[in-house]
Amino acid sequence: MPKANLERLFANNRAWVASVLADDAQFFERLKHQQAPQYLWIGCSDSRVPANQIIGLPPGEVFVHRNVANVVTHTDLNCLSVLHFAIEILKVKQVLLVGHYGCSGIAAAFDGERLGVSDNWLQHVRDTLERHRPSIDALPDRDSKLRKLCELHVAVQAVNVARTTVVRDAWSRGQSLAVHGCVYGLEDGLLRNLDIDLTHPDSVREVAAKAFAAIEKRAGEGLEA
Ligand code: CO
């Protein structure tokens, strides 16, 4: 990156600090002493899906993990460590698994494109595609197929979060913790609730079944905001 471009970022940063301090002179001093977010956001790395801005929360209020196509696997030490830190140490109360329409990772998985090493990562999306292939193929156009795959993928990843040892241990300790599934629309900036609310180990299967049924029902129509 040319130096001039970096200079722009540092200038932006100084302007941001000045505007924050103009509103609240103690802002950084206060944040330095405490981090107590209520939310963990697990979303896509896509530059168009910035967690804090979308849900209107300032620094200090949302713990964030992002990766290509918001995948949660049971052997990803990075994601598991984020979950552990957020849930056991910071005691977040809500985990939001956030997918987004127009996701390049979902589209690449759908098309079976060979991109490189990330194909292996996106194979998790393809697994979901293969499991739901007949109902996805039944949709009339590419856009509705991709939207449905995006929603199904969110539901599967939310269930994956609920099945980690970190979440199961929290529930068995009696810790209040809910895992939700949402989809963000690049085209309108709106976050949709997929009504996947996982709050107890015994209801994961039932909530997931309802969520998959609701996705089937909505397919092709899009979600009401
Ligand atoms: Co994406």
Boltz pocket constraint, residues with backbone or C-beta under 6 A from the ligand:
constraints:
  - pocket:
      binder: B
      contacts: [[A, 44], [A, 45], [A, 46], [A, 68], [A, 69], [A, 70], [A, 100], [A, 102], [A, 103], [A, 104], [A, 105], [A, 106]]
      max_distance: 6.0
